[in-house]
Amino acid sequence: MTSATNGPLQSILERAHRVPDTDHFPGVDEIAARLDDLVSNHPDLIAKRRIGTSRLGEPITMYSIGTGPDQALVYAGVHPNEPIGFWTAIRLAEELCADEELRKQTRWNIIGCIDPDGARLNEGWFAGPFNRVHCLEHFYRPAPAEQVEWSFPFQYKDAYFDQVMPEAFALMRVMDELKPAIAVSLHNTELGGVYYYVTKELEGFVDELHAITASFGLPLDLGEAESPVARPLGPAVYEMISAAATYDYTESLGMTPYSGSGASSAEYAQRHGTVSLIAELPYWTHPAIDDQTPTDVPYREVLAAKADALGKDLDALVEIFEAGRPYLSGDSQLVRATAAFLPYLVKRPERDRRRAEQEDPARMATVAEAFGLTDIQRSFRLRFGGMLLRAIEGEIARGSAAAPLHPLGRRMRELYREWQDEAASLDQELRTVPIKHLVGVQYAATLALLYAARREAN
Ligand SMILES: [Zn+2]
């Protein structure tokens, strides 16, 4: 770290460590209420503006605070199953109201929740208990084309995507209007360590992100990268993944690239010279996450074995979904998501098996990699099995289910319970990170990005 960064970073960390603790994540109504309270209490400081409407009719609102001339854009809920950012957005707005120093030089534009429809479908777990079994049973992740993060226009080789949703279109309009110097897309993971994506290599920034992570006692995620195309800029800090890079990689494996989603919000913002950051944070950590000790099993063997195990679970989900699909309502977000994810996910085991063939047989998997690969199977089946289960049981609860859905619902519940029991045994080994630390890291990383981008510009 250079001495020039010590001053700002120190004060950023002090701010971040003052984030108060909380026992839940806010739902759509609480996010709006908290931000609207600030407007009521500080009408002279905050400008509130409606920037769009969700597909189900919820208003999408942006709150702008600070003097500029630089514009910063912070948006939460691009993946509505990732609620840490809801608190980060609220905390940033609260601190901006309370602290004139923070308001100087930058105008912060904060979108508390860009996908309220999706967030409402996750509210079942936002109040806890915070174990993985409960969380993933009430979890909803939109179909790729319906994720605000990945539904920006995309044209590359044979791929063409222009089905931009109203929520993403609202964000596009804001980006075009503000041309922000920095943007922070608020995401999070579930289990693992902390890692980051940034669109541009900024002098000293990797060290600062590491210092922020360490100051909260959180491990960096040094295991299996989320995507094989992610180019590391340093440990657990990657260059932002682009849809084009993922396309090329899939093609290089001799497989057909997925064409059901678009570019990311960061890719869109780049036309304005915006530097974007994502800070990925987990609710739970495990001692294996940053354990680089080699195991006695080659990496390629672990990869191939886990691919086979995941393939078996996905086949079971596909079979149940195909049998039940004629009886499920097509206007359900859960059904649309399942219909989009399963055909896409079933290709992953094959992709991993091909990747395994390219790996050096002499390279042993680290403890972190072996744990990470095992956990992908666990996480996938709990997530997507939970969504299918809710779709079927929801149809039954509506009181209009055709007879064939009942045995499918029972079978899915039974299978899901087995997966939950397996995951529950691991729950004991997990450490739950206090929510205030998660928010603190994201908040600090957001402020640090602003300083790093400014240093670069000067
Ligand atoms: Zn995400």
Boltz pocket constraint, residues with backbone or C-beta under 6 A from the ligand:
constraints:
  - pocket:
      binder: B
      contacts: [[A, 78], [A, 79], [A, 82], [A, 186], [A, 187], [A, 188]]
      max_distance: 6.0
